[in-house]
Amino acid sequence: MQASFERIATELGLDLQKFKMDMQSKELTNRLLNDMVEAQQNGITGTPSVFINGRKLKQRSLSGFQKLIDD
């Protein structure tokens, strides 16, 4: 799997050395885990997730946006 990530990083033109360092970074791993915990606590199950006035948008249509804004 690591080789696949490195291949994709190379295809995207990323700095491969920095990418490898970031993949091994405890700080970045902890930030990611904290974000995942926060997402779970807020009922986020995927991306993108949209919140309006602190409420999760469930109906992704113009009328859904408008209803949540008006509420």
Distance bins in CASP14 RR format, pairs under 12 A and 6 or more apart:
PFRMAT RR
TARGET T0000
AUTHOR 0000-0000-0000
RMODE 2
METHOD distances of the structure
MODEL  1
1 7 0 0 0 0 0 1 0 0 0 0 0
1 8 0 0 0 0 0 1 0 0 0 0 0
1 23 0 0 0 0 0 1 0 0 0 0 0
2 8 0 0 0 0 0 1 0 0 0 0 0
2 9 0 0 0 0 0 1 0 0 0 0 0
2 16 0 0 0 0 0 1 0 0 0 0 0
2 19 0 0 0 0 0 1 0 0 0 0 0
2 20 0 0 0 0 1 0 0 0 0 0 0
2 23 1 0 0 1 0 0 0 0 0 0 0
2 24 0 0 0 0 0 1 0 0 0 0 0
3 9 0 0 0 0 0 1 0 0 0 0 0
3 10 0 0 0 0 0 1 0 0 0 0 0
3 16 0 0 0 0 0 1 0 0 0 0 0
3 20 0 0 0 0 0 1 0 0 0 0 0
4 10 0 0 0 0 0 1 0 0 0 0 0
4 11 0 0 0 0 0 1 0 0 0 0 0
5 11 0 0 0 0 0 1 0 0 0 0 0
5 12 0 0 0 0 0 1 0 0 0 0 0
5 14 0 0 0 0 0 1 0 0 0 0 0
5 16 0 0 0 0 0 1 0 0 0 0 0
5 19 1 0 0 1 0 0 0 0 0 0 0
5 20 0 0 0 0 1 0 0 0 0 0 0
5 22 0 0 0 0 0 1 0 0 0 0 0
5 23 1 0 0 1 0 0 0 0 0 0 0
5 24 0 0 0 0 0 1 0 0 0 0 0
6 12 0 0 0 0 0 1 0 0 0 0 0
6 13 0 0 0 0 0 1 0 0 0 0 0
6 14 0 0 0 0 1 0 0 0 0 0 0
6 15 0 0 0 0 0 1 0 0 0 0 0
6 16 1 0 0 1 0 0 0 0 0 0 0
6 17 0 0 0 0 0 1 0 0 0 0 0
6 19 1 0 0 1 0 0 0 0 0 0 0
6 20 1 0 0 1 0 0 0 0 0 0 0
6 22 0 0 0 0 0 1 0 0 0 0 0
6 23 0 0 0 0 1 0 0 0 0 0 0
7 13 0 0 0 0 0 1 0 0 0 0 0
7 14 0 0 0 0 0 1 0 0 0 0 0
7 16 0 0 0 0 0 1 0 0 0 0 0
7 19 0 0 0 0 0 1 0 0 0 0 0
8 14 0 0 0 0 1 0 0 0 0 0 0
8 16 0 0 0 0 0 1 0 0 0 0 0
8 19 0 0 0 0 1 0 0 0 0 0 0
8 23 0 0 0 0 0 1 0 0 0 0 0
9 15 0 0 0 0 1 0 0 0 0 0 0
9 16 1 0 1 0 0 0 0 0 0 0 0
9 17 0 0 0 0 0 1 0 0 0 0 0
9 18 0 0 0 0 1 0 0 0 0 0 0
9 19 1 0 1 0 0 0 0 0 0 0 0
9 20 0 0 0 0 1 0 0 0 0 0 0
9 21 0 0 0 0 0 1 0 0 0 0 0
9 22 0 0 0 0 1 0 0 0 0 0 0
9 23 0 0 0 0 1 0 0 0 0 0 0
10 16 1 0 1 0 0 0 0 0 0 0 0
10 17 0 0 0 0 0 1 0 0 0 0 0
10 19 0 0 0 0 1 0 0 0 0 0 0
10 20 0 0 0 0 0 1 0 0 0 0 0
11 19 0 0 0 0 0 1 0 0 0 0 0
12 19 0 0 0 0 1 0 0 0 0 0 0
13 19 0 0 0 0 1 0 0 0 0 0 0
14 20 0 0 0 0 1 0 0 0 0 0 0
14 21 0 0 0 0 0 1 0 0 0 0 0
14 22 0 0 0 0 1 0 0 0 0 0 0
14 23 0 0 0 0 0 1 0 0 0 0 0
15 21 0 0 0 0 1 0 0 0 0 0 0
15 22 0 0 0 0 1 0 0 0 0 0 0
16 22 0 0 0 0 0 1 0 0 0 0 0
16 23 0 0 0 0 0 1 0 0 0 0 0
17 23 0 0 0 0 0 1 0 0 0 0 0
17 24 0 0 0 0 0 1 0 0 0 0 0
18 24 0 0 0 0 0 1 0 0 0 0 0
18 25 0 0 0 0 0 1 0 0 0 0 0
18 28 0 0 0 0 0 1 0 0 0 0 0
19 25 0 0 0 0 0 1 0 0 0 0 0
19 28 0 0 0 0 0 1 0 0 0 0 0
21 27 0 0 0 0 0 1 0 0 0 0 0
21 28 0 0 0 0 1 0 0 0 0 0 0
22 28 1 0 1 0 0 0 0 0 0 0 0
22 29 0 0 0 0 1 0 0 0 0 0 0
22 31 0 0 0 0 0 1 0 0 0 0 0
22 32 0 0 0 0 0 1 0 0 0 0 0
23 29 0 0 0 0 1 0 0 0 0 0 0
23 32 0 0 0 0 0 1 0 0 0 0 0
25 31 0 0 0 0 1 0 0 0 0 0 0
25 32 0 0 0 0 1 0 0 0 0 0 0
26 32 0 0 0 0 0 1 0 0 0 0 0
26 33 0 0 0 0 0 1 0 0 0 0 0
27 33 0 0 0 0 0 1 0 0 0 0 0
27 34 0 0 0 0 0 1 0 0 0 0 0
28 34 0 0 0 0 0 1 0 0 0 0 0
28 35 0 0 0 0 0 1 0 0 0 0 0
29 35 0 0 0 0 0 1 0 0 0 0 0
29 36 0 0 0 0 0 1 0 0 0 0 0
30 36 0 0 0 0 0 1 0 0 0 0 0
30 37 0 0 0 0 0 1 0 0 0 0 0
31 37 0 0 0 0 0 1 0 0 0 0 0
31 38 0 0 0 0 0 1 0 0 0 0 0
32 38 0 0 0 0 0 1 0 0 0 0 0
32 39 0 0 0 0 0 1 0 0 0 0 0
33 39 0 0 0 0 0 1 0 0 0 0 0
33 40 0 0 0 0 0 1 0 0 0 0 0
34 40 0 0 0 0 0 1 0 0 0 0 0
34 41 0 0 0 0 0 1 0 0 0 0 0
35 41 0 0 0 0 0 1 0 0 0 0 0
35 42 0 0 0 0 0 1 0 0 0 0 0
35 44 0 0 0 0 1 0 0 0 0 0 0
35 47 0 0 0 0 0 1 0 0 0 0 0
36 42 0 0 0 0 0 1 0 0 0 0 0
36 43 0 0 0 0 0 1 0 0 0 0 0
36 44 0 0 0 0 1 0 0 0 0 0 0
36 45 0 0 0 0 0 1 0 0 0 0 0
36 46 0 0 0 0 0 1 0 0 0 0 0
36 47 0 0 0 0 0 1 0 0 0 0 0
37 43 0 0 0 0 0 1 0 0 0 0 0
37 44 0 0 0 0 0 1 0 0 0 0 0
38 44 0 0 0 0 1 0 0 0 0 0 0
38 49 0 0 0 0 0 1 0 0 0 0 0
39 45 0 0 0 0 1 0 0 0 0 0 0
39 46 1 0 0 1 0 0 0 0 0 0 0
39 47 0 0 0 0 1 0 0 0 0 0 0
39 48 0 0 0 0 0 1 0 0 0 0 0
39 49 1 0 0 1 0 0 0 0 0 0 0
39 51 0 0 0 0 0 1 0 0 0 0 0
39 56 0 0 0 0 0 1 0 0 0 0 0
40 46 0 0 0 0 0 1 0 0 0 0 0
40 49 0 0 0 0 0 1 0 0 0 0 0
42 49 0 0 0 0 1 0 0 0 0 0 0
42 51 0 0 0 0 1 0 0 0 0 0 0
42 54 0 0 0 0 1 0 0 0 0 0 0
42 55 0 0 0 0 0 1 0 0 0 0 0
42 56 1 0 0 1 0 0 0 0 0 0 0
43 49 0 0 0 0 1 0 0 0 0 0 0
43 51 0 0 0 0 0 1 0 0 0 0 0
43 55 0 0 0 0 0 1 0 0 0 0 0
43 56 1 0 0 1 0 0 0 0 0 0 0
43 58 0 0 0 0 0 1 0 0 0 0 0
44 50 0 0 0 0 0 1 0 0 0 0 0
44 51 0 0 0 0 1 0 0 0 0 0 0
44 56 1 0 0 1 0 0 0 0 0 0 0
44 57 0 0 0 0 0 1 0 0 0 0 0
45 56 0 0 0 0 0 1 0 0 0 0 0
45 58 0 0 0 0 0 1 0 0 0 0 0
46 56 0 0 0 0 0 1 0 0 0 0 0
48 56 0 0 0 0 0 1 0 0 0 0 0
48 57 0 0 0 0 1 0 0 0 0 0 0
48 60 0 0 0 0 1 0 0 0 0 0 0
49 55 0 0 0 0 0 1 0 0 0 0 0
49 56 1 0 0 1 0 0 0 0 0 0 0
49 57 1 0 0 1 0 0 0 0 0 0 0
49 58 0 0 0 0 0 1 0 0 0 0 0
49 60 0 0 0 0 0 1 0 0 0 0 0
50 56 1 0 0 1 0 0 0 0 0 0 0
50 57 1 0 1 0 0 0 0 0 0 0 0
50 58 0 0 0 0 1 0 0 0 0 0 0
50 59 0 0 0 0 0 1 0 0 0 0 0
50 60 1 0 0 1 0 0 0 0 0 0 0
50 61 0 0 0 0 0 1 0 0 0 0 0
50 64 0 0 0 0 0 1 0 0 0 0 0
50 65 0 0 0 0 1 0 0 0 0 0 0
50 68 0 0 0 0 1 0 0 0 0 0 0
50 69 0 0 0 0 0 1 0 0 0 0 0
51 57 1 0 0 1 0 0 0 0 0 0 0
51 58 0 0 0 0 0 1 0 0 0 0 0
51 65 0 0 0 0 0 1 0 0 0 0 0
51 68 0 0 0 0 1 0 0 0 0 0 0
51 69 0 0 0 0 0 1 0 0 0 0 0
52 58 0 0 0 0 0 1 0 0 0 0 0
52 59 0 0 0 0 0 1 0 0 0 0 0
52 60 0 0 0 0 0 1 0 0 0 0 0
52 64 0 0 0 0 1 0 0 0 0 0 0
52 65 1 0 0 1 0 0 0 0 0 0 0
52 66 0 0 0 0 1 0 0 0 0 0 0
52 67 0 0 0 0 1 0 0 0 0 0 0
52 68 1 0 1 0 0 0 0 0 0 0 0
52 69 1 0 1 0 0 0 0 0 0 0 0
52 70 0 0 0 0 0 1 0 0 0 0 0
52 71 0 0 0 0 1 0 0 0 0 0 0
53 65 0 0 0 0 0 1 0 0 0 0 0
53 67 0 0 0 0 0 1 0 0 0 0 0
53 68 1 0 0 1 0 0 0 0 0 0 0
53 69 1 0 0 1 0 0 0 0 0 0 0
53 70 0 0 0 0 0 1 0 0 0 0 0
53 71 1 0 0 1 0 0 0 0 0 0 0
54 68 0 0 0 0 1 0 0 0 0 0 0
54 69 0 0 0 0 0 1 0 0 0 0 0
54 71 0 0 0 0 0 1 0 0 0 0 0
55 64 0 0 0 0 0 1 0 0 0 0 0
55 65 0 0 0 0 0 1 0 0 0 0 0
55 67 0 0 0 0 0 1 0 0 0 0 0
55 68 1 0 0 1 0 0 0 0 0 0 0
55 69 0 0 0 0 1 0 0 0 0 0 0
55 70 0 0 0 0 0 1 0 0 0 0 0
55 71 1 0 0 1 0 0 0 0 0 0 0
56 64 0 0 0 0 0 1 0 0 0 0 0
56 68 0 0 0 0 1 0 0 0 0 0 0
57 63 0 0 0 0 0 1 0 0 0 0 0
57 64 1 0 0 1 0 0 0 0 0 0 0
57 65 1 0 0 1 0 0 0 0 0 0 0
57 66 0 0 0 0 0 1 0 0 0 0 0
57 67 0 0 0 0 1 0 0 0 0 0 0
57 68 1 0 1 0 0 0 0 0 0 0 0
57 69 0 0 0 0 1 0 0 0 0 0 0
57 71 0 0 0 0 0 1 0 0 0 0 0
58 64 0 0 0 0 1 0 0 0 0 0 0
58 65 0 0 0 0 0 1 0 0 0 0 0
58 67 0 0 0 0 0 1 0 0 0 0 0
58 68 0 0 0 0 1 0 0 0 0 0 0
59 65 0 0 0 0 1 0 0 0 0 0 0
59 66 0 0 0 0 1 0 0 0 0 0 0
59 67 1 0 0 1 0 0 0 0 0 0 0
59 68 0 0 0 0 1 0 0 0 0 0 0
59 71 0 0 0 0 0 1 0 0 0 0 0
60 66 0 0 0 0 0 1 0 0 0 0 0
60 67 0 0 0 0 0 1 0 0 0 0 0
60 68 0 0 0 0 0 1 0 0 0 0 0
61 67 0 0 0 0 1 0 0 0 0 0 0
61 68 0 0 0 0 0 1 0 0 0 0 0
62 68 0 0 0 0 0 1 0 0 0 0 0
62 69 0 0 0 0 0 1 0 0 0 0 0
63 69 0 0 0 0 0 1 0 0 0 0 0
63 70 0 0 0 0 0 1 0 0 0 0 0
64 70 0 0 0 0 1 0 0 0 0 0 0
64 71 0 0 0 0 1 0 0 0 0 0 0
65 71 0 0 0 0 0 1 0 0 0 0 0
END
